[in-house]
Structures are given as C-alpha cells and as structure tokens.
C-alpha cells in the first residue's frame, strides 16, 4: 500500500501575468522539488486538467 505522502502533489493555479489569467499545473515530488509543469497556460481549468492527465495526472487518485 502506498502512503499518500509518498506520491507527487499536483497543483492547479491561475497565473497573474499582465491581463491574462491562464490556468497552469505543476507537479511536486514529496521532497518539494518541482518535477513537471505545464508549458503553456489554458483559458479553461478543464483544458489544463486534460493536459495534466496526458502528462501523468490521475484524477481518481485525489
């Protein structure tokens, strides 16, 4: 059984650059290091989550 603390943490947030507030994701390892991030911003949160799923995010694990 895997302890939830042993898994990477996925964060979804809106950037606040200039006029646009795009959705982005980042993946953090249990040791606090960033091990992945979206390469672009998304207008809709759902699009951002879909991109994270393509990059290993498991919606059902949270």
C-alpha positions in Angstrom: 0.0 0.0 0.0 1.3 3.4 -0.9 1.2 6.2 1.6 -0.5 9.3 0.1 2.5 11.3 1.4 4.8 9.3 -0.9 3.1 10.5 -4.1 3.7 13.6 -6.1 1.4 16.5 -5.4 -0.3 18.2 -8.4 -1.2 21.9 -8.1 -3.6 23.7 -10.4 -3.4 27.5 -10.3 -4.0 30.7 -12.3 -1.1 32.8 -13.2 -1.5 36.5 -12.9 0.6 37.8 -15.8 -0.5 41.1 -17.3 -4.1 41.0 -18.4 -4.5 37.2 -18.8 -5.2 34.8 -16.0 -4.4 31.4 -17.6 -4.6 28.1 -15.8 -1.4 26.1 -15.3 -0.3 23.0 -13.4 2.8 21.9 -11.7 3.9 18.5 -10.2 5.8 18.5 -7.0 7.8 15.5 -5.7 7.4 14.5 -2.0 10.8 16.2 -1.3 9.4 19.5 -2.5 11.1 19.6 -5.9 9.2 20.6 -9.0 9.3 17.6 -11.4 6.9 18.8 -14.0 4.9 21.8 -15.1 2.6 22.9 -18.0 4.5 24.6 -20.8 1.6 26.9 -21.6 -1.4 28.5 -20.0 -5.0 27.4 -20.6 -8.1 29.6 -20.7 -10.3 26.9 -19.0 -9.3 24.8 -16.0 -10.7 21.7 -17.6 -8.3 22.1 -20.5 -5.5 22.4 -18.0 -6.5 19.2 -16.2 -6.8 17.4 -19.5 -3.2 18.3 -20.3 -2.1 17.2 -16.8 -3.8 13.8 -17.4 -1.8 13.5 -20.6 1.3 14.1 -18.5 0.6 11.5 -15.8 -2.0 13.1 -13.5 -4.6 10.7 -12.1 -7.9 12.4 -11.4 -9.2 9.4 -9.5 -6.2 9.3 -7.1 -7.1 12.6 -5.3 
